[in-house]
């Protein structure tokens, strides 16, 4: 078993509010005006926090109007 630092983030929000824009802006430092809003995307990104390499997993959800708190763990 490896000792990997991992941060998991789920981006929740209503349809077409800018969730993907925020995620892509964080990952690329660029703004892109149009996104596919029909499916969820999982991004993996490595960052260094306090001199420790950390893997960040970001789940960019497409629709979350009916989110149930039981789904979030």
Order of alpha helices (4+ residues) and beta strands (2+ residues): beta-alpha-beta-beta
